[in-house]
Amino acid sequence: MVGKSFRFVSLLLASLSLLYAAPLAADEFRSPSLTALRVDWRAALDQLRAEINSRPQIAGDFTFVPRRSVPRYDPRATPALVQLNGISSQFFTGIARSSVPVLLPFDAGAYLEARRSGAPASLSLSRYQADFNPVDMFDAGPAGYSATFSLEPGAGDGMPSRVYARPVEVQITGSALLYDIADPNGGKGEPVKPLATTYPDLRKFIREGYVRYAFARFGVAYVVSVQCLDSVAKPRRLACKEAYPVAERFLKALRVAGGQRIRPLTDIASGVLDRPAARSPDFSYRPSGDIIPNTGYRNKSGHPDVMAYAQIRFPLDKAPAFVRSQSYAKRDRNEGVTSYPWRDNFCESRSFEVWQCAGGYGHQGEDIRAAECPPPGEGREPCDPKQRAVVAVRDAVVIRASKDQAATLEINSRTEHIRFRYMHMNPQAMNADGLLNGRIVAEGEKIGVVSNYLDHPAGTSLHLHFDAQVFTRDGWIWVSPYVTLVSAYERLIRGRGREIGPEIAVTSQPVAHALPEDVLKPDLREGSSSDEN
C-alpha cells in the first residue's frame, strides 16, 4: 500500500510540475518527464517459488536462499533467477537484461519436467506456451522488455470457431519507465471478472486500434495487446470481440520467465531543450499543430505539442529535407512540397486512431521528403532521387517481421522506452538487408532508402513516413514527432530554425527544384478510410 501511495504522489508531483512550470517562449521545446517504478523483486521471487514448487520433480533444481555476503544487486544474490534465466535464455535471447520480472506464456517448470521425463528436445515449444508459437520478437533492457507471440488459426481449446485468416499476434510489454503525458483518456477501462482473482486491477479497453489489458504486478506496469477492428469481423481483420479470448488465454498462461535485479531507475524531470545557438540562414518551420486548414478529421485543427520526446539523429542522411504533407499538398497554396517552412501533418485526416488529435483520428506521424536532385553540374556529386539514404535515429533493436511494410526501432535504456517507425520502404529490400526482428542497428547506420511503397511499389509518393510511440500505463501510445524532428534537423544542419506563426503570411523559401505538378498525389477526402500513411 505504501508503494502505491508513493507512486501516486510521484505521478501527481510530475503532473503539477508540468502544469506550473515557467511558461515557454514561443519557439522553445521541452524534453519529456518520466516516472520510474520501484520493482518488488521479493514478490517476484515469491511467485516464482510458488510456480516452481507446483512441479515437485524439478523444485530442487532452484535455490531461493539468498547469499547474504553478496551485494544486493549482484546476480548471485538471487540464484533462482540466475538459474531461470539460464533456461529461458535458450528461447528468449538476453532475458537477463530485463530490469523487471519478465512475464511470458512460458512454463519453465513444465519444460524442465518434460525434459527430465525423457521428452525429446525436438518437441514443439508451443506445448509449454499454451499453444502460442515460439516468440516472434523479444527485446529486454534496462527499462523492461517487449515480446510478440502468435496463435495459429484454430489452435487452442476454447477459441472461437471462426478460422482466422492469419495467426493472431499478441504483444506484451513490462516497463519500469512510464512517460508522463497529459492524456485525459489514460487509466480508463473495464474489469475482467474471469481474471479478477489473478489480476485484481486488470483493465480492458480498446485504444488506437488495439484491445489492451493493463495491470500492475511487482510494482511494474504490464500491458498485453492485440491489434483488432472495433466493429464486425472482416476477412483480413480481426474483430476486437474475437481477440478477447486469445488475449485472455495469453494472460492465464503468464509465468515468471526471467529478468534480473538492477539498481533502481530514477524519475526524469522535464526541462527546456538545449538547441543550437547559431541561427540557420534558411530553415524555418510552422508551429506544432498548425496543419493545412481543413485537413484534420472533420475539418478540425491540429494538436500543438512542444515536446521533443527524444534526442535523435534526423532519419534522412542529408539535408535539405522537408516535413510536409504528401496527401494534401495542393491545398497548401503558398508553399511547395520541397520548400521551407516545414508544416506539421500529424493530425491530418486518416482512419487511424490518434489520442492527441481532435476527434481521435489522425495521421500518426509525419511525412518527410528529400530535396529534389539539382541539375547536373561540374563538381556536383551524382544524385539519384531513388537512392536517398534513410538512417537509424538511435542505437536500437529492430522490430519487423518479413512481411511488414514498416520497420520499428525500439530504444530501451535507463532513461528511455520509446519506439520510432519508418514506412514506405520496400519490404523485399528490407528483407535483403536483414532489417528484421532482433537486429541491432547503430545511430546513423543506413537502413534503407526513401521509397514509395504502400502495399505495392509506386503506391504512394516518394517520401518517408516517420512516427513515434512512448510507453504509458495504457501501453504504447502515438505521440507527435514533429518537434522531435525539428530539433533533430537543427542538430543536423547545426543551426536553429525560425518559427513562422500561422498569422504571418510568407512566401515559401525554395531550397531545391519544385516538385513537378504531375507527380503530386491527388487530395484525399477528409475523413477517408485510406491506409495512406
C-alpha positions as CSV (number, residue, x, y, z in Angstrom):
1,M,0.0,0.0,0.0
2,V,2.9,2.4,0.8
3,G,4.4,1.7,-2.6
4,K,1.1,2.5,-4.4
5,S,0.8,5.7,-2.4
6,F,4.4,6.7,-3.2
7,R,3.8,6.1,-7.0
8,F,0.6,8.1,-6.8
9,V,2.3,11.0,-5.2
10,S,5.2,10.8,-7.7
11,L,2.8,11.0,-10.6
12,L,0.9,13.9,-9.0
13,L,4.0,15.9,-8.5
14,A,5.2,15.2,-12.0
15,S,1.9,16.4,-13.4
16,L,1.9,19.5,-11.2
17,S,5.5,20.3,-12.3
18,L,4.3,20.3,-15.9
19,L,1.3,22.5,-15.1
20,Y,3.2,25.0,-13.1
21,A,6.5,25.1,-15.0
22,A,7.6,28.5,-16.2
23,P,5.9,29.3,-19.5
24,L,8.0,28.6,-22.5
25,A,9.0,31.2,-25.1
26,A,7.0,30.8,-28.4
27,D,9.7,28.7,-30.0
28,E,11.1,26.7,-27.1
29,F,10.8,22.9,-26.8
30,R,10.7,20.6,-23.8
31,S,12.1,17.2,-23.0
32,P,9.6,14.6,-21.6
33,S,9.0,13.8,-17.9
34,L,9.2,10.1,-16.9
35,T,8.3,8.2,-13.8
36,A,10.5,5.3,-12.6
37,L,8.7,2.5,-10.9
38,R,10.3,0.6,-8.0
39,V,10.4,-3.2,-8.7
40,D,9.3,-5.5,-5.8
41,W,11.7,-8.4,-6.5
42,R,10.7,-10.2,-3.3
43,A,7.2,-10.5,-4.6
44,A,8.5,-11.8,-8.0
45,L,10.6,-14.4,-6.2
46,D,7.6,-15.5,-4.1
47,Q,5.6,-16.0,-7.3
48,L,8.4,-17.9,-8.9
49,R,8.8,-20.1,-5.9
50,A,5.1,-21.0,-6.0
51,E,5.2,-21.8,-9.7
52,I,8.3,-24.0,-9.3
53,N,7.0,-25.8,-6.2
54,S,3.9,-26.9,-8.1
55,R,6.4,-29.2,-10.0
56,P,7.9,-31.3,-7.2
57,Q,10.1,-33.2,-9.6
58,I,12.2,-30.2,-10.5
59,A,11.7,-27.9,-7.5
60,G,15.0,-28.9,-6.0
61,D,16.8,-27.5,-9.1
62,F,16.3,-24.0,-7.9
63,T,17.9,-22.1,-5.0
64,F,15.8,-19.5,-3.2
65,V,18.1,-18.8,-0.2
66,P,20.0,-15.6,-1.0
67,R,23.7,-15.4,-0.3
68,R,23.8,-12.6,2.2
69,S,27.5,-12.0,1.7
70,V,26.9,-10.9,-1.9
71,P,26.0,-7.3,-2.7
72,R,22.3,-6.8,-3.2
73,Y,22.4,-6.1,-7.0
74,D,24.9,-8.9,-7.7
75,P,23.0,-11.6,-9.7
76,R,24.3,-14.2,-7.2
77,A,22.0,-12.6,-4.5
78,T,19.1,-14.2,-6.4
79,P,20.4,-17.6,-7.6
80,A,16.9,-18.9,-8.6
81,L,16.6,-16.0,-11.1
82,V,20.1,-16.8,-12.5
83,Q,19.0,-20.5,-12.9
84,L,15.7,-19.5,-14.5
85,N,17.4,-17.1,-16.9
86,G,19.8,-19.9,-17.9
87,I,16.8,-22.0,-19.0
88,S,14.7,-19.2,-20.6
89,S,17.6,-17.6,-22.5
90,Q,17.6,-20.6,-24.8
91,F,14.4,-19.2,-26.3
92,F,14.4,-15.6,-25.2
93,T,17.8,-14.1,-26.0
94,G,19.0,-11.6,-23.5
95,I,16.2,-12.2,-21.0
96,A,18.6,-11.4,-18.1
97,R,19.0,-7.9,-19.3
98,S,15.4,-7.0,-18.3
99,S,15.2,-4.8,-15.2
100,V,11.7,-6.1,-14.5
101,P,10.3,-9.6,-13.9
102,V,9.6,-11.0,-17.3
103,L,6.1,-12.4,-17.6
104,L,5.6,-14.7,-20.6
105,P,3.3,-17.6,-21.5
106,F,6.3,-20.0,-21.0
107,D,6.0,-22.7,-18.3
108,A,9.7,-23.3,-17.4
109,G,8.7,-25.8,-14.8
110,A,6.7,-27.9,-17.3
111,Y,9.5,-27.7,-19.8
112,L,12.2,-28.9,-17.3
113,E,9.9,-31.7,-16.0
114,A,9.2,-32.9,-19.6
115,R,13.0,-33.0,-20.3
116,R,13.7,-34.9,-17.1
117,S,11.0,-37.4,-18.1
118,G,12.8,-38.1,-21.4
119,A,10.7,-35.9,-23.7
120,P,12.7,-35.2,-26.9
121,A,14.3,-31.8,-27.4
122,S,12.6,-31.6,-30.7
123,L,9.1,-31.4,-29.1
124,S,7.4,-28.2,-30.1
125,L,7.9,-25.2,-27.7
126,S,4.2,-24.4,-28.2
127,R,3.5,-27.3,-25.9
128,Y,4.8,-25.2,-23.0
129,Q,3.3,-21.9,-24.2
130,A,-0.4,-22.6,-24.1
131,D,-0.3,-23.3,-27.9
132,F,1.4,-20.0,-28.7
133,N,4.1,-20.2,-31.3
134,P,7.8,-19.6,-30.4
135,V,8.4,-15.9,-29.8
136,D,8.4,-13.7,-32.9
137,M,10.2,-10.8,-31.2
138,F,11.8,-10.4,-27.8
139,D,13.8,-7.4,-26.5
140,A,15.0,-6.8,-23.0
141,G,16.9,-4.0,-21.4
142,P,17.2,-1.5,-18.5
143,A,13.7,-0.2,-18.9
144,G,12.0,-3.6,-19.2
145,Y,11.0,-5.9,-22.0
146,S,8.7,-6.4,-25.0
147,A,7.7,-9.6,-26.7
148,T,5.4,-10.7,-29.5
149,F,3.8,-14.2,-29.9
150,S,1.2,-15.6,-32.3
151,L,-1.6,-18.1,-32.2
152,E,-2.2,-20.2,-35.3
153,P,-5.7,-20.3,-36.8
154,G,-7.8,-22.8,-34.9
155,A,-5.1,-23.5,-32.3
156,G,-6.0,-23.9,-28.6
157,D,-9.1,-25.2,-26.8
158,G,-11.9,-22.8,-26.2
159,M,-11.0,-20.5,-29.0
160,P,-13.8,-19.0,-31.3
161,S,-15.0,-21.3,-34.1
162,R,-14.2,-18.8,-36.8
163,V,-11.0,-19.7,-38.6
164,Y,-8.7,-16.7,-38.7
165,A,-7.2,-15.6,-42.0
166,R,-3.8,-15.5,-40.4
167,P,-2.2,-16.0,-36.9
168,V,-3.4,-13.7,-34.2
169,E,-0.5,-11.6,-32.9
170,V,-0.3,-10.9,-29.1
171,Q,2.1,-8.3,-27.7
172,I,3.3,-7.8,-24.1
173,T,5.4,-5.1,-22.6
174,G,6.6,-4.7,-19.0
175,S,8.2,-1.5,-18.1
176,A,9.7,0.3,-15.1
177,L,9.6,3.6,-17.0
178,L,6.4,5.5,-17.8
179,Y,6.1,8.7,-19.9
180,D,4.1,11.4,-18.1
181,I,1.9,12.8,-20.9
182,A,-1.3,14.9,-20.5
183,D,-3.6,12.1,-21.5
184,P,-7.2,12.6,-20.5
185,N,-8.2,9.1,-21.7
186,G,-5.4,7.3,-19.8
187,G,-6.2,4.9,-17.0
188,K,-9.7,4.0,-18.1
189,G,-11.1,0.6,-18.8
190,E,-13.4,-2.1,-17.6
191,P,-12.6,-5.0,-15.2
192,V,-12.3,-8.6,-16.5
193,K,-14.3,-10.7,-14.0
194,P,-13.0,-14.1,-15.0
195,L,-9.4,-13.0,-14.3
196,A,-10.1,-10.8,-11.3
197,T,-8.6,-13.3,-8.8
198,T,-5.3,-13.5,-10.7
199,Y,-5.2,-9.8,-11.8
200,P,-7.3,-7.7,-9.3
201,D,-6.5,-4.4,-11.1
202,L,-6.8,-5.6,-14.7
203,R,-8.3,-3.1,-17.1
204,K,-9.6,-4.0,-20.6
205,F,-10.1,-1.2,-23.1
206,I,-9.8,-0.6,-26.9
207,R,-7.4,2.1,-27.9
208,E,-5.7,3.2,-31.1
209,G,-6.6,0.0,-32.9
210,Y,-5.7,-2.4,-30.2
211,V,-7.6,-4.2,-27.4
212,R,-5.4,-3.8,-24.4
213,Y,-5.2,-5.4,-21.0
214,A,-3.3,-3.3,-18.5
215,F,-2.3,-4.4,-15.0
216,A,0.4,-3.8,-12.3
217,R,2.4,-6.6,-10.7
218,F,5.6,-6.4,-8.6
219,G,5.3,-2.6,-8.9
220,V,5.7,-2.8,-12.7
221,A,3.3,-1.7,-15.4
222,Y,2.4,-4.5,-17.9
223,V,0.2,-4.3,-21.0
224,V,-1.0,-7.1,-23.2
225,S,-2.5,-6.0,-26.6
226,V,-3.9,-7.4,-29.8
227,Q,-4.5,-5.4,-32.9
228,C,-8.1,-5.5,-33.9
229,L,-11.0,-3.8,-35.5
230,D,-13.6,-2.3,-33.2
231,S,-16.5,-3.4,-35.4
232,V,-17.7,-6.5,-37.1
233,A,-15.2,-9.1,-38.3
234,K,-13.7,-8.7,-41.8
235,P,-11.8,-11.3,-43.8
236,R,-8.4,-9.8,-43.1
237,R,-9.1,-8.0,-39.9
238,L,-9.8,-9.5,-36.5
239,A,-12.8,-8.0,-34.6
240,C,-11.9,-6.9,-31.1
241,K,-14.5,-9.2,-29.6
242,E,-12.8,-12.1,-31.4
243,A,-9.5,-11.0,-29.9
244,Y,-10.7,-11.2,-26.3
245,P,-10.4,-15.0,-25.7
246,V,-7.0,-15.0,-27.4
247,A,-5.6,-12.3,-25.1
248,E,-7.2,-13.8,-22.0
249,R,-5.7,-17.2,-22.9
250,F,-2.4,-15.4,-23.0
251,L,-2.9,-13.8,-19.7
252,K,-3.9,-17.1,-18.0
253,A,-0.6,-18.6,-19.2
254,L,1.7,-15.9,-18.0
255,R,4.6,-17.1,-15.7
256,V,7.7,-15.6,-14.4
257,A,10.3,-16.4,-17.1
258,G,13.3,-14.3,-16.0
259,G,14.7,-10.9,-15.5
260,Q,17.4,-9.6,-13.1
261,R,17.5,-7.0,-10.3
262,I,19.5,-3.9,-11.1
263,R,19.9,-0.6,-9.4
264,P,16.6,1.3,-9.3
265,L,15.8,3.7,-12.1
266,T,15.2,7.3,-11.3
267,D,12.5,9.8,-12.2
268,I,13.3,12.2,-15.0
269,A,12.1,15.8,-14.9
270,S,11.0,17.7,-17.9
271,G,13.3,20.6,-19.0
272,V,13.8,23.1,-21.7
273,L,15.6,21.6,-24.6
274,D,19.1,22.8,-25.4
275,R,19.3,23.8,-29.1
276,P,21.9,25.3,-31.4
277,A,22.7,29.0,-30.6
278,A,23.5,29.9,-34.2
279,R,20.6,30.7,-36.4
280,S,20.1,28.8,-39.7
281,P,20.0,31.3,-42.6
282,D,17.1,29.5,-44.3
283,F,15.5,26.8,-42.2
284,S,12.0,27.7,-40.9
285,Y,9.0,25.8,-39.7
286,R,5.4,26.5,-38.7
287,P,4.4,25.7,-35.1
288,S,3.4,22.3,-34.0
289,G,-0.3,21.7,-34.6
290,D,-0.5,24.2,-37.5
291,I,-1.7,21.7,-40.1
292,I,-3.1,22.8,-43.5
293,P,-6.6,24.3,-42.9
294,N,-9.5,21.9,-43.2
295,T,-7.3,18.8,-43.5
296,G,-7.9,17.5,-40.0
297,Y,-10.6,14.9,-39.1
298,R,-13.9,16.6,-39.9
299,N,-12.0,19.7,-40.7
300,K,-10.7,20.0,-37.1
301,S,-7.3,21.6,-36.3
302,G,-4.1,20.0,-35.3
303,H,-2.7,19.5,-31.8
304,P,0.1,21.7,-30.5
305,D,2.8,19.7,-28.7
306,V,6.1,21.3,-27.8
307,M,7.6,18.1,-26.6
308,A,10.8,16.7,-28.1
309,Y,10.3,13.1,-27.0
310,A,13.9,12.1,-27.6
311,Q,17.2,13.5,-28.8
312,I,17.6,11.6,-32.1
313,R,19.6,11.7,-35.3
314,F,17.5,13.0,-38.2
315,P,16.1,10.0,-40.1
316,L,17.3,11.2,-43.6
317,D,21.0,11.0,-44.2
318,K,21.4,14.5,-45.7
319,A,19.9,18.0,-45.6
320,P,17.9,19.6,-47.0
321,A,14.8,17.7,-46.2
322,F,11.2,18.7,-45.7
323,V,8.4,17.8,-43.3
324,R,5.4,18.5,-45.5
325,S,2.0,16.9,-46.3
326,Q,2.1,14.3,-49.1
327,S,-1.7,13.8,-49.2
328,Y,-2.9,17.4,-49.2
329,A,0.0,19.2,-50.8
330,K,-2.2,21.0,-53.4
331,R,-4.1,22.7,-50.6
332,D,-1.0,24.4,-49.2
333,R,-1.2,27.0,-51.9
334,N,1.6,29.3,-50.7
335,E,4.2,26.7,-50.1
336,G,5.7,23.8,-52.1
337,V,6.4,20.2,-51.1
338,T,10.1,20.7,-51.2
339,S,10.5,24.1,-49.6
340,Y,10.7,25.7,-46.2
341,P,8.9,26.4,-43.9
342,W,8.1,22.9,-42.6
343,R,4.5,22.1,-41.8
344,D,3.1,19.7,-39.2
345,N,0.9,16.9,-40.7
346,F,0.5,14.6,-37.6
347,C,-3.3,15.3,-37.3
348,E,-4.2,15.2,-41.0
349,S,-7.4,13.2,-41.6
350,R,-6.9,9.4,-41.7
351,S,-8.8,6.4,-40.4
352,F,-6.1,5.8,-37.7
353,E,-7.0,6.4,-34.1
354,V,-4.7,9.0,-32.5
355,W,-5.4,10.2,-29.0
356,Q,-3.7,13.6,-29.4
357,C,-5.8,14.7,-32.4
358,A,-9.2,16.3,-32.2
359,G,-11.9,13.8,-32.8
360,G,-9.5,11.0,-32.1
361,Y,-8.3,10.3,-35.6
362,G,-5.1,11.4,-37.4
363,H,-2.0,10.5,-39.5
364,Q,0.0,9.0,-36.6
365,G,3.3,10.6,-37.8
366,E,5.0,13.0,-40.2
367,D,5.7,12.8,-43.9
368,I,9.3,13.7,-44.8
369,R,10.6,14.4,-48.3
370,A,14.2,14.6,-49.5
371,A,15.2,17.6,-51.7
372,E,14.9,17.2,-55.4
373,C,18.1,16.4,-57.2
374,P,19.7,19.6,-58.6
375,P,20.6,19.9,-62.3
376,P,23.8,18.1,-63.1
377,G,26.8,20.4,-62.9
378,E,30.5,20.4,-62.7
379,G,31.8,19.3,-59.4
380,R,28.4,18.1,-58.1
381,E,28.0,14.7,-56.6
382,P,25.9,12.2,-58.6
383,C,22.3,12.3,-57.3
384,D,19.7,9.6,-57.7
385,P,16.3,10.5,-56.3
386,K,15.5,6.8,-55.6
387,Q,18.7,6.3,-53.5
388,R,18.3,9.0,-50.8
389,A,19.5,7.2,-47.7
390,V,17.4,6.6,-44.6
391,V,19.3,6.1,-41.4
392,A,18.7,4.8,-37.8
393,V,17.9,7.7,-35.5
394,R,19.4,5.9,-32.5
395,D,21.2,2.8,-31.4
396,A,18.2,0.4,-31.2
397,V,16.7,-3.0,-31.8
398,V,14.6,-3.6,-34.9
399,I,11.0,-4.8,-34.7
400,R,9.9,-6.1,-38.0
401,A,8.5,-9.4,-39.5
402,S,9.4,-10.3,-43.1
403,K,6.0,-9.3,-44.5
404,D,5.8,-6.0,-42.7
405,Q,5.8,-2.8,-44.7
406,A,7.1,-0.9,-41.7
407,A,10.3,-1.1,-39.6
408,T,10.2,-0.1,-36.0
409,L,13.3,0.8,-33.8
410,E,12.9,0.4,-30.1
411,I,15.2,2.3,-27.6
412,N,15.3,0.6,-24.2
413,S,17.6,2.2,-21.7
414,R,17.7,3.5,-18.1
415,T,16.3,6.9,-19.3
416,E,14.0,6.0,-22.3
417,H,11.5,3.4,-23.5
418,I,10.4,4.7,-26.9
419,R,9.7,3.4,-30.5
420,F,10.2,5.0,-33.9
421,R,8.5,3.6,-37.0
422,Y,9.6,4.0,-40.6
423,M,7.2,3.4,-43.5
424,H,7.2,3.2,-47.3
425,M,10.5,1.4,-47.8
426,N,10.2,-1.8,-49.9
427,P,9.7,-5.0,-47.8
428,Q,11.8,-7.1,-50.2
429,A,14.7,-4.6,-50.0
430,M,14.4,-4.6,-46.2
431,N,14.4,-8.4,-46.1
432,A,17.5,-8.5,-48.3
433,D,19.3,-6.1,-45.9
434,G,18.3,-8.2,-42.9
435,L,16.2,-5.5,-41.3
436,L,14.2,-8.0,-39.3
437,N,13.2,-8.7,-35.7
438,G,16.1,-8.6,-33.2
439,R,18.7,-6.9,-35.4
440,I,20.8,-4.2,-33.6
441,V,21.4,-1.0,-35.5
442,A,23.7,1.9,-34.7
443,E,22.7,5.6,-34.8
444,G,23.4,6.9,-38.3
445,E,23.6,3.5,-39.9
446,K,21.9,3.3,-43.3
447,I,18.8,1.1,-43.1
448,G,17.2,1.8,-46.4
449,V,16.2,4.5,-49.0
450,V,13.3,6.9,-49.4
451,S,10.8,5.0,-51.4
452,N,7.1,4.9,-52.5
453,Y,5.9,1.5,-51.3
454,L,2.3,1.2,-50.0
455,D,1.0,-2.4,-50.4
456,H,2.9,-2.4,-53.7
457,P,5.6,-0.3,-55.4
458,A,4.6,3.2,-56.5
459,G,1.6,3.0,-54.1
460,T,2.3,6.5,-52.8
461,S,4.6,9.5,-53.4
462,L,8.4,9.2,-52.8
463,H,8.7,10.0,-49.1
464,L,9.3,8.6,-45.6
465,H,6.6,8.3,-43.0
466,F,8.1,8.6,-39.5
467,D,6.3,8.3,-36.2
468,A,6.9,7.7,-32.5
469,Q,5.3,5.8,-29.6
470,V,6.1,6.1,-25.9
471,F,5.2,3.6,-23.2
472,T,2.5,4.7,-20.7
473,R,0.2,3.0,-18.3
474,D,-2.1,2.3,-21.3
475,G,0.8,0.7,-23.3
476,W,2.4,2.1,-26.4
477,I,0.7,5.4,-27.4
478,W,1.3,7.5,-30.5
479,V,2.7,11.0,-29.9
480,S,3.5,13.8,-32.3
481,P,7.2,13.5,-33.5
482,Y,7.1,17.0,-35.2
483,V,9.1,18.9,-32.6
484,T,11.4,15.9,-32.1
485,L,12.2,16.1,-35.9
486,V,12.6,19.9,-35.8
487,S,15.2,19.7,-33.0
488,A,17.0,16.7,-34.8
489,Y,17.2,18.7,-38.0
490,E,18.6,21.7,-36.2
491,R,21.4,19.5,-34.9
492,L,22.0,18.0,-38.4
493,I,22.3,21.4,-40.0
494,R,23.9,23.0,-36.9
495,G,21.6,25.9,-36.9
496,R,18.4,26.9,-35.1
497,G,15.3,27.3,-37.2
498,R,12.9,30.2,-37.3
499,E,9.3,29.6,-36.2
500,I,6.8,31.2,-38.5
501,G,3.4,31.8,-36.9
502,P,0.2,30.9,-38.8
503,E,-0.9,34.6,-38.7
504,I,2.1,35.7,-40.7
505,A,1.8,35.5,-44.5
506,V,5.1,34.5,-46.0
507,T,6.4,33.4,-49.4
508,S,7.8,29.9,-49.4
509,Q,11.6,29.5,-49.5
510,P,12.6,27.1,-52.2
511,V,15.7,25.1,-51.4
512,A,15.6,22.7,-54.3
513,H,13.7,22.5,-57.5
514,A,9.9,22.3,-57.0
515,L,8.2,19.0,-57.4
516,P,6.5,18.7,-60.9
517,E,2.8,19.2,-60.6
518,D,2.0,15.9,-62.3
519,V,3.9,14.0,-59.6
520,L,1.7,15.3,-56.8
521,K,-0.6,12.7,-55.3
522,P,-4.3,13.7,-55.6
523,D,-6.0,15.0,-52.5
524,L,-7.6,12.6,-50.1
525,R,-11.1,13.4,-48.9
526,E,-11.4,14.5,-45.3
527,G,-12.2,11.5,-43.0
528,S,-11.4,9.0,-45.8
529,S,-10.5,5.5,-44.8
530,S,-7.4,5.4,-46.9
531,D,-4.5,3.4,-45.5
532,E,-2.1,6.1,-46.7
533,N,0.4,6.9,-44.0
